[in-house]
Amino acid sequence: MPRKYVILLAVTLGVIVLDQWTKYLVVRELTTQMDGKESLGARLGAMYSDPPPQGFNGLHYQPKRHIEVSENFFRLRYAENPGAAWGLFRNLPPSTRGPLFHVVSLGAVLLITYYFRKLSGTDPEEKWALWGLPLVLGGALGNYIDRLARAFVIDFLEAHWFDKAAWPSFNIADAAICVGVGMLLVDAFVRKEKPAEAPSKAKA
């Protein structure tokens, strides 16, 4: 198998596994959804089956605590996002939102795969795209698994400034997408098409 496809599989699967594992830990430790479920199978069933109806707080899984990593700057707190990144389109009706996200997610996978296949895998200047595209792909698939399982994405990373300003909650998949997109922006500058050399003038 060519080296570039080894990188694609390793990074993509690594992001998916890390993303789903951290979400599992968050649901287990920060919500009541897995309370009383002793076996791993029962806990996974509680996480990947149809969620219970929304409670009074608008959440399907009910929070029981949060973790202050840095009191004035960062915490781990369970959140649900039925929309896209930063909550975009969350107010669309489910009958419209669901098909839209399926089309967008599958389209992103096809587009990323198409551009990745065009990489040679041997050009040092391709390194930003070689690693950036799998990060974006892994992040997109990680969140897509959430949408397939329960129609909303689990977020839990919350950055804030003394609770006066806050960045929208996000997860490992979102972070991988942001890092990957950043690497692709670097790639766009590094691999600018070199102008064709002008033919040398014939000596008189």
Secondary structure, 3 states (H helix, E strand, C coil): CCHHHHHHHHHHHHHHHHHHHHHHHHHHHHECCCCCCCCHHHHHHHHHCCCCCCCCCCCCCCECCCEEEECCCEEEEEEEECCCHHHCCCCCCHHHHHHHHHHHHHHHHHHHHHHHHCCCCCCHHHHHHHHHHHHHHHHHHHHHHHHHHHCCEEEEEEEEECCCEECCCECHHHHHHHHHHHHHHHHHHHCCCCCCCCCCCCCC
